[in-house]
Amino acid sequence: MPWLQLVLDAEGQDPDRLAQWLEGQGAVSLSLQDAADEPLYEPPPGATPLWSHTRVTALFESDHDLPATLAALAAELGALPPHQVLRLEDQVWERVWLADFKPLRFGERLWVVPNHCAPPEPTAVNLRLDPGLAFGTGTHPTTALCLEWLAGADLDGRTVVDYGCGSGILAIAAALLGARRVVATDLDPQALIATRENAEQNGVADRLVLGLPGHVSIKPADILLANILAGPLIALAPTFSTALTPGGRIVLAGLLADQAEEVAHAYRSGFTIAAPCCREGWARLDGIRL
Ligand SMILES: C[S@@+](CC[C@H](N)C(=O)[O-])C[C@H]1O[C@@H](n2cnc3c(N)ncnc32)[C@H](O)[C@@H]1O
């Protein structure tokens, strides 16, 4: 069945109220998106922050009287917000999503390969992954920056910590690239479930120690990666400093390029921090424990 898609610019309106109103008019699906280019990154579990400039997309069945809905909306708001109507042909949407998720290469030797694809380089290190609820498929620049670092590192026999593991992508990559032991932790229990499943699928679960922060020991570690947010990265500097052995490596991501100096400053008393590596407005900081 085809669908009618109404895309509304919610500037000056409460996007939640607008979405509720459209639902009352018979919208079968609603989504709120960033109408500008404002990064909203990793909200805490349960929080649903919105962008300051939000676009509301509503899907209606093809026989819905959209002109009547638009007229009612104009009466409700006093004027119609900028909008667009599209007719969508029916598709198997899960397949459309999967079709966009293609094998990705990081550095010289690491591939992240979705389960529905054959590995482009069967002899490379191939991490098999399906998009799930937890963050981390390799498509986000912060994850990509960490995977590239891992692909270029000597991990043989090392103990690696993945702090804020999400899907477990960094922990599993570290194990596949030679780490002897990997500790993965996340404050979201769903992430721990995803990490366990993904590690089992990649045959590295026996080298993985998994648990909520504070429930697993992260020390002593040779390498610690944390792709979380600037605020928690700054707060966790003393914890990470204690966890790493002298000469150990730290990799921090999840910060915006303009937050790099503030985060680096929090680490300089215990680490030599290199210049940030930036991509699409995001930064990665690498350091060596003094
Ligand atoms: C941006 S995702 C990164 C996931 C994966 N490591 C990657 O690189 O794609 C951040 C993850 O860190 C978790 N997280 C955020 N703050 C945390 C904290 N203070 N302690 C532990 N986990 C945290 C979130 O629940 C989320 O799963």
PDBQT file of the ligand as one rigid body, heavy atoms in Angstrom, charges set to zero:
ROOT
HETATM    1  C1  LIG A 301      28.253   6.771  21.659  1.00  0.00    +0.000 C 
HETATM    2  S1  LIG A 301      27.938   5.207  22.344  1.00  0.00    +0.000 S 
HETATM    3  C2  LIG A 301      29.426   4.357  21.890  1.00  0.00    +0.000 C 
HETATM    4  C3  LIG A 301      29.203   2.906  21.601  1.00  0.00    +0.000 C 
HETATM    5  C4  LIG A 301      30.425   2.181  21.029  1.00  0.00    +0.000 C 
HETATM    6  N1  LIG A 301      31.479   2.090  22.008  1.00  0.00    +0.000 N 
HETATM    7  C5  LIG A 301      30.934   2.897  19.795  1.00  0.00    +0.000 C 
HETATM    8  O1  LIG A 301      32.055   3.383  19.803  1.00  0.00    +0.000 OA
HETATM    9  O2  LIG A 301      30.191   2.980  18.799  1.00  0.00    +0.000 OA
HETATM   10  C6  LIG A 301      28.194   5.560  24.030  1.00  0.00    +0.000 C 
HETATM   11  C7  LIG A 301      27.801   4.431  24.962  1.00  0.00    +0.000 C 
HETATM   12  O3  LIG A 301      28.311   4.777  26.245  1.00  0.00    +0.000 OA
HETATM   13  C8  LIG A 301      27.339   4.552  27.224  1.00  0.00    +0.000 C 
HETATM   14  N2  LIG A 301      27.648   5.515  28.284  1.00  0.00    +0.000 N 
HETATM   15  C9  LIG A 301      27.437   6.852  28.277  1.00  0.00    +0.000 A 
HETATM   16  N3  LIG A 301      27.909   7.409  29.412  1.00  0.00    +0.000 NA
HETATM   17  C10 LIG A 301      28.439   6.406  30.143  1.00  0.00    +0.000 A 
HETATM   18  C11 LIG A 301      29.083   6.332  31.405  1.00  0.00    +0.000 A 
HETATM   19  N4  LIG A 301      29.260   7.428  32.155  1.00  0.00    +0.000 N 
HETATM   20  N5  LIG A 301      29.502   5.145  31.840  1.00  0.00    +0.000 NA
HETATM   21  C12 LIG A 301      29.328   4.028  31.093  1.00  0.00    +0.000 A 
HETATM   22  N6  LIG A 301      28.697   4.016  29.875  1.00  0.00    +0.000 NA
HETATM   23  C13 LIG A 301      28.274   5.196  29.420  1.00  0.00    +0.000 A 
HETATM   24  C14 LIG A 301      26.011   4.733  26.549  1.00  0.00    +0.000 C 
HETATM   25  O4  LIG A 301      25.009   3.986  27.193  1.00  0.00    +0.000 OA
HETATM   26  C15 LIG A 301      26.315   4.220  25.134  1.00  0.00    +0.000 C 
HETATM   27  O5  LIG A 301      25.997   2.850  24.977  1.00  0.00    +0.000 OA
ENDROOT
TORSDOF 0
